[in-house]
């Protein structure tokens, strides 16, 4: 299966997550600094790959000026303990509910 073959349904969002580097060469996980902060806040960053047709729609009703909160390619902050991980071509992605997107990062 290829990523192009995945059609995200309803109010879900497919993300390419960015995992903080926390392992040493020996494979021991070191939880300090930024990693510890992220664990404490339980948030993560990633890039929007695909969105379902109804993503963020329920939050704006029938407003004619409705715009999605994020679009493909946007870097976002999302709730870490949300969603389901899937593997496509040896790469890990996550499918989350639209409401788990907490912010869009406009500048890196």
MONOR-V884730 format. One line per field, one symbol per residue. phi: phi as a letter, one per 20 degrees, with the letter a starting at -180 (. if undefined). psi: psi as a letter, one per 30 degrees, with the letter a starting at -180 (. if undefined). burial: b if it has 16 or more other ideal C-beta (glycine too) atoms within 10 Angstrom, else e. A space follows every 10 residues. Layout:
phi: ???
psi: ???
burial: ???
//
This chain:
phi: .dffeedfel edcecefdef fceeffnfed dblfffffff elcbdadfeb cffdgmffed ldgfegcffb cgnfecdcff edncecdclm deccdcfgfe feadeebd
psi: kleffjjklb glkkkjljkk jfklefgkkj ilbeeeeeee fhllllkkel klfgkgeffg bgkfgkklel lkfkklklke glakklkkhg kklkklkeff jflkjfk.
burial: eeeeeeebee bbbbbebeee ebeeeeeeee eeeebeebee eebbbbbbbb bbeebbbeee eeeeeeebbb eeebbbbbbb ebbeeeeeee eebbbbbbbb beeeeeee
//
